[in-house]
Amino acid sequence: MKKVWSSAYVAACLAAVSAGSLAQEATYRKDIQPLVQAKCAACHGAGAPSLADFQLDQKKYTAAMKGPRMDTYADLLMLIGWTDTGAIMRRLDDGKNPLAGGKPGNMYQFLGGTEDERQQNLQTFKNWVGPDAWNLNRFKARGNVPGITKEQMEKVQVKY
């Protein structure tokens, strides 16, 4: 009887650990797309400019309260990897990253109505980007922000 109970106990523990690990895994369709629709679409939805258009006339779009479009997986990837590496991380960061200097990104405030909600939604983005992949680096170094390394880029997961 002890052996049966021990096996059942071990199986239950493994199931709990696996369920906890799965709960941490975020995907674009399940977690990020609804979050972007709820918190970002007013300025970054289908009516927003492409990243290329935004970069050509940033002042015009900023004045119109429009940022680069990020309502599709492909558009959002450009703000994580190439062409605007780390833009999402820099904008949504809570200021705790060493490169942030204690100052939250300019879009952090829009992640939620309370600090708890912002932290929860930020964690969802961090889980989606991947363990140890959240960094503020750019594609090429600019100012005090270093360029992203190959090793850092390889940690990015962003599952669909």
VOGU-3710 file (C-alpha; in Angstrom, 3 decimals, decimal comma):
1> mkkvwssayv> 0,000/0,000/0,000  2,859/2,369/0,780  4,294/1,924/-2,714  0,937/2,734/-4,365  0,477/5,813/-2,188  4,054/6,962/-2,883  3,621/6,534/-6,628  0,326/8,407/-6,557  1,907/11,165/-4,471  4,857/11,526/-6,865
11> aaclaavsag> 2,515/11,576/-9,866  0,353/14,246/-8,225  3,430/16,368/-7,445  4,693/16,066/-11,011  1,275/17,007/-12,364  1,193/20,087/-10,122  4,667/21,142/-11,231  3,763/20,606/-14,893  0,520/22,552/-14,520  2,440/25,398/-12,888
21> slaqeatyrk> 4,960/25,417/-15,713  2,229/25,429/-18,333  0,451/28,286/-16,607  3,628/30,352/-17,019  3,838/29,744/-20,777  2,218/32,635/-22,600  1,257/32,665/-26,266  0,317/35,485/-28,597  -3,168/34,142/-29,361  -4,105/33,196/-25,803
31> diqplvqakc> -2,478/35,965/-23,761  -0,888/38,790/-25,727  -3,456/39,472/-28,446  -6,315/40,002/-25,936  -4,040/42,169/-23,785  -3,005/44,307/-26,765  -6,648/44,642/-27,839  -7,723/45,708/-24,349  -4,843/48,009/-23,436  -3,134/49,169/-26,638
41> aachgagaps> -5,499/49,065/-29,631  -6,815/52,611/-29,232  -3,423/53,960/-30,317  -1,749/50,889/-31,844  -4,656/49,139/-33,596  -5,604/48,619/-37,233  -5,876/52,378/-37,810  -2,311/53,004/-36,632  0,586/53,467/-39,049  3,038/50,713/-39,888
51> ladfqldqkk> 6,330/50,903/-38,016  8,039/52,207/-41,171  5,448/54,985/-41,633  5,607/55,871/-37,935  9,389/56,180/-38,093  9,167/58,460/-41,142  6,865/60,962/-39,405  6,925/60,212/-35,686  5,934/63,773/-34,654  2,800/63,718/-36,797
61> ytaamkgprm> 1,595/60,353/-35,469  2,489/61,111/-31,866  0,498/64,352/-32,057  -2,449/62,313/-33,382  -2,075/59,836/-30,467  -1,052/57,043/-32,821  1,883/54,755/-32,280  3,175/52,029/-34,561  0,632/49,371/-35,396  0,843/46,290/-33,185
71> dtyadllmli> -2,468/44,528/-33,625  -0,956/41,570/-35,482  1,677/39,077/-34,466  3,994/40,211/-37,276  3,678/43,898/-36,354  4,406/43,161/-32,710  7,455/41,056/-33,555  9,083/44,069/-35,231  8,968/45,844/-31,861  10,648/42,938/-30,079
81> gwtdtgaimr> 13,207/41,684/-32,572  14,174/43,307/-35,784  13,512/46,149/-36,996  12,941/48,047/-33,738  14,617/45,602/-31,362  13,527/45,947/-27,742  11,012/48,744/-28,339  8,215/46,895/-26,541  10,509/46,116/-23,625  11,721/49,719/-23,334
91> rlddgknpla> 8,188/51,130/-23,543  6,479/48,667/-21,198  9,250/48,211/-18,632  8,430/49,159/-15,034  11,772/50,878/-14,519  13,357/47,997/-12,597  15,655/47,005/-15,452  19,163/48,392/-14,808  19,160/50,229/-18,166  15,914/52,004/-17,252
101> ggkpgnmyqf> 17,527/53,937/-14,432  14,443/53,556/-12,246  12,185/55,240/-14,803  9,251/53,234/-16,209  8,762/53,160/-19,963  6,327/55,664/-21,430  3,665/52,993/-22,054  3,929/51,181/-18,700  1,087/53,267/-17,261  -1,311/51,905/-19,883
111> lggtederqq> -0,825/48,268/-18,828  -3,508/48,650/-16,179  -5,477/50,861/-13,836  -3,578/49,760/-10,740  0,022/48,893/-10,016  -0,988/45,281/-9,369  -2,721/45,045/-12,764  0,249/46,687/-14,513  2,658/44,253/-12,853  0,477/41,267/-13,788
121> nlqtfknwvg> 0,208/42,365/-17,430  3,923/43,173/-17,578  4,656/39,674/-16,277  2,453/38,235/-19,039  4,537/40,081/-21,643  7,758/38,936/-19,967  6,576/35,316/-19,909  5,715/35,564/-23,592  9,045/37,067/-24,611  10,787/34,262/-22,724
131> pdawnlnrfk> 12,758/33,542/-19,564  15,707/35,922/-19,312  14,814/37,473/-22,688  13,349/40,745/-21,377  15,996/43,356/-22,045  15,972/46,937/-23,255  18,775/46,586/-25,783  18,450/47,950/-29,294  19,500/46,305/-32,547  22,544/48,598/-32,571
141> argnvpgitk> 23,888/50,503/-29,569  22,539/54,025/-29,171  23,356/56,338/-26,276  23,528/54,369/-23,048  21,492/51,482/-24,532  23,723/48,677/-25,825  23,110/46,630/-28,927  21,502/43,241/-28,467  23,802/40,237/-28,503  23,214/37,017/-30,397
151> eqmekvqvky> 22,880/35,200/-27,067  20,208/37,636/-25,881  18,282/37,369/-29,146  18,332/33,565/-28,967  16,431/33,700/-25,657  13,422/35,401/-27,273  10,574/32,900/-27,629  7,354/34,832/-28,528  5,170/31,785/-29,212  2,209/32,261/-31,497
//
